Amino acid sequence: MDTKKDARVPNRSSHTPWRRIDGRAVIVQPIAGRVHELNPVGTRLWENADGKRTLAEIAAEISGEFATPAEEAFGDAAEFYSELEKLGLIEFR
Amino acid sequence: MSILDRLRTRSAELLVPFQATIELTYRCNERCGHCYLATYDDHADGRVPLSREEWKRVLDQLAEAGTLVLIFIGGEAMLHPDFWELAEYGASRGFALSLITNGLLIDDRAADRLAAMRFYQVSISLYSLDPAIHDRMTRRKGSHARTLGAVERLRARGLEVIVNCLLTSANIDSCFELEDWAKARGVRVQFDPMVTPKSDSSLDPTLLRASREQLYRYYRELKRRGRPAGPAVAEPGPGFADEPVCNAGRGKCAVTAHGDLLTCLEVREVLGNFREAGFAELWGSPTAERIRGLRNRDLAFDSACGDGAFCDHCPGMAASETGDSRSEVPFLMELARIKRAVFSADGFEERLHPEERPVESSL
């Protein structure tokens, strides 16, 4: 897979309650009654899902920030966003 | 421990107001004798309630400070003319919305809107399954039917509903019928025997508290149903003396209809007003530091006695009832002793002075 060409743009719902507490994103899903607490990498991915950057751009940023090989960062980010999409927390544009 | 409970603990350590309760209005469409509010008038004493735009600026600051759970309360919060707009604004600022209401204004349309805004939780005050008891407590004829209807409407829309049932001498004897009804509908009930003084320290509501005999019967039935005496409280450990007495001004705060910032709904000592200073300044004020600095060792009684695991000291209640937030509250001490007598297996009940033992009713 060419990680530089994934132009999908992850976008978190503007009405999903969440806060960064002690360096970790806490996300509430009201109707489902679920609360998610993300690790530091997940927190950065969540914050970066702002509807402006492509998955490829976000993965490149994560790769640099967390000193992770580009391929691995892309794979992890794609998998993470896929899970969030299944949970209804983000959508791809 | 759930994620939310863990976050509450961590937020308290970080002094992040994880939960903020906002008294949107003091207007109410019920007249409960046990209510903690001293007035139903937003303009009492010549004070001016916050405008819609002022509330929005307060919400902005709470969001900035890290508040996640935003609880709307009144009076009846839904009577505020800007309730829906402020709820929508709160949702857009990333709060998990919660509402404490009597449900009288929740018709089908309102239930649809609450569901559409994805309220995290709606707590409804319901005092009995018996309409006569409920309506007598709310002093509003027909309120029981409307409140029951609200519970059903919200459940039908998948919202999490909690029935808040304050226990007084009028309803405690029939409270478990309400629990059975709620359980059959997948609704959680929270019983609370702690009737507090009014916000102006009037003790009138405390006259409605359940009697010792009633409380014994209540806790015995609770135990028979396999339920705990209350939220799990650890036995006082070695560091107990240095632990904060409560979460006030640490992981939670409250804002009055006039913009006063409080450390908690029960502690009515004002930190300052949002019209005069921003949240950060008020939260860091000497008054806030003093309230959150209260430790178990500062209390004027031995809170680590044998009743410790059953004792809930509330500085706000103590201040109202005794004039000193550090003093023991006789009612809370009695509750602790009753809970210990019923729930602990240390033979405590047999050691109680005869006057403190329950008098069994033959009724």
HADDOCK unambig.tbl for C-alpha pairs under 7 A between the chains (distance, minus, plus):
assign (segid A and resid 14 and name CA) (segid B and resid 92 and name CA) 6.44 0.50 0.50
assign (segid A and resid 15 and name CA) (segid B and resid 91 and name CA) 5.64 0.50 0.50
assign (segid A and resid 15 and name CA) (segid B and resid 92 and name CA) 5.41 0.50 0.50
assign (segid A and resid 15 and name CA) (segid B and resid 94 and name CA) 6.10 0.50 0.50
assign (segid A and resid 16 and name CA) (segid B and resid 94 and name CA) 6.13 0.50 0.50
assign (segid A and resid 17 and name CA) (segid B and resid 94 and name CA) 4.16 0.50 0.50
assign (segid A and resid 17 and name CA) (segid B and resid 95 and name CA) 4.93 0.50 0.50
assign (segid A and resid 17 and name CA) (segid B and resid 96 and name CA) 5.01 0.50 0.50
assign (segid A and resid 18 and name CA) (segid B and resid 68 and name CA) 6.57 0.50 0.50
assign (segid A and resid 18 and name CA) (segid B and resid 94 and name CA) 5.60 0.50 0.50
assign (segid A and resid 18 and name CA) (segid B and resid 95 and name CA) 6.76 0.50 0.50
assign (segid A and resid 19 and name CA) (segid B and resid 66 and name CA) 6.39 0.50 0.50
assign (segid A and resid 19 and name CA) (segid B and resid 68 and name CA) 6.10 0.50 0.50
assign (segid A and resid 28 and name CA) (segid B and resid 96 and name CA) 6.82 0.50 0.50
assign (segid A and resid 30 and name CA) (segid B and resid 118 and name CA) 5.93 0.50 0.50
assign (segid A and resid 30 and name CA) (segid B and resid 119 and name CA) 6.32 0.50 0.50
assign (segid A and resid 30 and name CA) (segid B and resid 120 and name CA) 4.25 0.50 0.50
assign (segid A and resid 31 and name CA) (segid B and resid 118 and name CA) 6.40 0.50 0.50
assign (segid A and resid 31 and name CA) (segid B and resid 120 and name CA) 6.64 0.50 0.50
assign (segid A and resid 31 and name CA) (segid B and resid 158 and name CA) 6.49 0.50 0.50
assign (segid A and resid 31 and name CA) (segid B and resid 159 and name CA) 5.96 0.50 0.50
assign (segid A and resid 35 and name CA) (segid B and resid 3 and name CA) 6.87 0.50 0.50
